[in-house]
Amino acid sequence: MTKEGVGKFWMVSVTGGGPSFVRYEKRADAIAEAKRLTRKTGGRSYILEAITAYEMPPTTLIEIDLAPLQKRPDQTAPLRCSPNSGAEYYGKPLSAEQWRAEYSGVVWRYNPWTGERRDPLDVTADPWGAQITPQQD
């Protein structure tokens, strides 16, 4: 995941029931739970799919389209440059996931595998670089 808690998920809601707080990462799990609750309560169950999320980083409200996050590129190759500054990275080799954990919330303005500056619209749509495909040598 790009950021903790960000990713495609489903929830189940039962007519007349309280709010749902359980997130299912697999649609099949949500379907099974909806069927179980329908049998148990005799009511109607709905499966709710996450489509868009909003969150507030330090200064800007951004929209995150969750659909593309289902199929992320393989970002296990070590980063060559800082995603924030584009400067060559000399520290211990980090994968994208390790970088995000160590530098939580830092916006990826550069492609960390090529050093190229990212388009501002791409940065806005994908601030943590989850959709960047590493260039393979």
C-alpha positions in Angstrom: 0.0 0.0 0.0 1.0 3.5 -0.6 0.0 4.9 2.7 -1.2 3.0 5.7 -5.0 2.3 5.3 -5.0 3.4 1.6 -6.1 0.7 -0.8 -9.2 -0.9 -2.3 -11.6 -2.4 0.2 -15.2 -3.4 0.7 -17.6 -3.1 3.7 -20.9 -4.7 4.5 -24.0 -2.8 5.6 -27.2 -4.5 6.8 -30.6 -2.7 6.6 -31.5 -1.6 10.1 -28.1 -2.4 11.5 -25.5 -0.1 12.9 -22.6 1.4 11.0 -20.0 -1.0 9.5 -16.4 -0.7 10.5 -14.9 -3.9 9.2 -12.9 -3.5 5.9 -12.5 -6.5 3.6 -9.5 -6.5 1.3 -11.0 -9.2 -0.8 -14.5 -8.8 -2.4 -15.2 -12.5 -1.9 -14.8 -12.1 1.9 -17.3 -9.2 1.9 -19.8 -11.3 -0.2 -19.5 -14.2 2.2 -20.1 -11.9 5.2 -23.1 -10.2 3.5 -24.6 -13.6 2.9 -24.0 -14.7 6.5 -25.5 -11.5 7.9 -28.6 -11.8 5.6 -29.2 -15.4 6.8 -28.7 -14.3 10.5 -30.8 -11.2 10.5 -33.3 -11.9 7.7 -32.6 -8.3 6.5 -31.0 -7.0 3.3 -27.2 -6.7 3.2 -25.3 -4.4 0.9 -21.7 -4.6 -0.2 -20.1 -1.2 -0.3 -17.0 -0.7 -2.5 -14.4 2.0 -1.8 -14.0 4.2 -4.8 -12.4 7.5 -3.7 -10.7 8.6 -0.5 -9.9 12.1 0.8 -7.2 12.9 3.3 -5.4 15.9 4.6 -1.6 15.9 4.3 0.1 18.8 6.1 -1.1 21.5 3.7 -3.3 20.2 0.9 -6.5 18.3 0.5 -6.0 15.6 -2.1 -8.2 13.0 -3.8 -7.0 9.4 -4.1 -8.5 7.3 -6.8 -8.4 3.8 -5.2 -9.2 1.8 -8.4 -5.6 2.0 -9.9 -4.1 1.0 -6.6 -5.3 -2.6 -7.1 -2.7 -3.2 -9.8 0.5 -1.5 -8.6 3.8 -1.9 -10.4 6.6 -3.9 -8.8 8.6 -1.3 -6.8 11.1 -3.6 -5.1 14.1 -2.3 -7.0 16.4 -0.1 -4.8 15.8 3.7 -5.3 18.6 5.6 -7.1 17.4 9.1 -6.2 15.5 10.9 -3.6 11.8 11.0 -4.5 11.5 14.4 -2.9 14.6 16.2 -4.3 15.8 14.1 -7.2 19.3 14.1 -5.8 21.3 10.9 -6.1 20.7 8.7 -3.1 23.8 7.4 -1.3 22.3 5.9 1.8 21.6 2.2 2.4 19.6 0.8 -0.5 15.8 1.2 0.1 12.8 -0.1 -1.7 9.8 2.2 -2.3 8.0 0.6 0.6 11.0 1.1 2.9 11.4 4.7 1.8 7.7 5.5 2.5 8.0 3.9 6.0 11.1 5.9 6.8 10.0 9.2 5.2 6.2 9.0 5.9 4.2 11.7 4.2 7.1 13.0 1.9 5.7 13.9 -1.5 7.4 12.1 -4.5 8.2 15.0 -6.9 10.8 12.9 -8.8 10.9 9.4 -10.2 13.4 7.8 -7.7 14.7 5.3 -10.3 15.4 7.8 -13.1 15.7 11.1 -11.3 13.3 12.7 -13.8 10.9 15.4 -12.4 7.3 14.1 -12.3 4.5 16.0 -14.0 2.6 18.1 -11.3 -0.7 16.5 -12.3 0.9 13.0 -11.6 2.2 14.2 -8.3 -1.3 15.5 -7.3 -3.0 12.3 -8.3 -0.3 10.0 -6.8 1.7 12.0 -4.2 3.6 8.9 -2.8 4.5 7.4 -6.2 2.6 4.2 -6.0 2.0 4.1 -9.7 5.6 4.8 -10.8 7.1 1.9 -12.7 10.8 1.4 -12.0 12.9 1.5 -15.1 14.6 -1.9 -15.5 18.2 -2.1 -16.6 
